[in-house]
C-alpha cells in the first residue's frame, strides 16, 4: 500500500493486535447502500487517490494551517491545555491525516479498514485522545466539531481533484465519490461517541 | 412563516411548552464557524427556500418513494413491525419533512430553531419515535442511517434548486449553502444520540 512516509508514528493500520471494530461489514454495506455507493464511485475514488497522491501534504496543510488554525475551538485540540503549540503532536497527526487521504481512496472496504476507522474515531474521544502521542491536550474532540468539519473536507477537496487536468466530468465523479466516502466515514466516526454505559446503543 | 399546510399533525415549531434544546446558541455559532457559514450562505439559503417553496412535495416524494422505499433497512422505519405499510404515519411524517425543507431555508437560526431541531432528533431516537403519531414501528432510527442519508439530501437537491432558471453560479451558491446547513443539522441530530446515562457527553 502506498505510504506517505516509510514510518508514520502511531499508524497501526492492519496491525494484527488491532482492536476489532464494533461496526460489522454488514453495517458498512448498509451505509454504502444508503449513500448510493456504486462501482463508478469505487473506480473514481481510486482515481482520486492517484490524483491526490502527491498532494496529500498540501491538502492537510490547507485544512490544518488555513482552516483549523484560524478557528480557536478547533485549533485547541492540537495545542497544550495552556494553548501553546505542540509541534510534535501536530506533525505526527498531520502525517497520519495525509495517510488517511490515501487510505480513504485506495484501501478496500474490509474489516481491517473498519478496524482502523474505529481506532481513528477512538483517538478523538476521551478514551484514547493524546495517548498515541503522549501529549497533554484537550481531553477529546467533540463529535459535533468532527461532523461539522466534514463539510470542509467535502468542499475544499475539489481544486486538488482538478489539479491534474482531468475533464470536468471526471472531477465531478471523483468529487461525488469522495463526498459519499466522507458521509460513510462521518457515520463511522460517530460510532465511538455513542456507547452508553447503560442503555441501548442507537448508533 | 410559510407553511406547506394549514395544519401539520405533530408540527410543534415554536410551541411555548417545547423542550429547550441542550444545544446552545453558542454551540450553534461554533458549528457555523466550522462549516464556514457566511452572509452569502444565509442569502442563498433563503433564495433556495423560495425556489423550493412549491417543490417540497416533489422533493420529499423523491426521497421517500424513490430512495428510502427501495432500501429495506430504511423503509422499515415507516412500516409496522410486521413490515406492513403505515400510510397515515408516512403521510404525516412526509408533511413534516416538507415543512422541514422550508424551515431549513427560511427560519432564523435562533433558540426556537434549535429547540425544534432537537425535537426532530428525539423523534428518531428510542425516547420519542412513534409517539407523535401513536404508531407501532421500529423503536428508533439508527444514527448511522441518518448521517449516511444526509449524503442523499446533499446530492439530490440540486436539480430542484436548478428548476427555476437561475444561473449556474446562483444554483452553485444555493447548493453550497444547503450542504453547509445539512452538515450543521447532521451534528445537531447526533446530539440526541450521545446522552450517556453515566459518563461524559462528548458531543
Interface residues (C-beta under 8 A of the other chain):
Chain A: X27 X30 X31 X33 X34 X35 X36 X67 X71 X73 X74 X125 X126 X140 X142 X143 X144 X145 X147 X148 X149 X150 X151 X152 X154 X155 X176 X179 X180 X183 X184 X186 X187 X188 X190 X191 X193 X194 X195 X196 X197 X198 X199 X200 X202 X203
Chain B: X27 X30 X31 X33 X34 X35 X36 X67 X71 X73 X74 X125 X126 X140 X142 X143 X144 X145 X147 X148 X149 X150 X151 X152 X154 X155 X176 X179 X180 X183 X184 X186 X187 X188 X190 X191 X193 X194 X195 X196 X197 X198 X199 X200 X202 X203
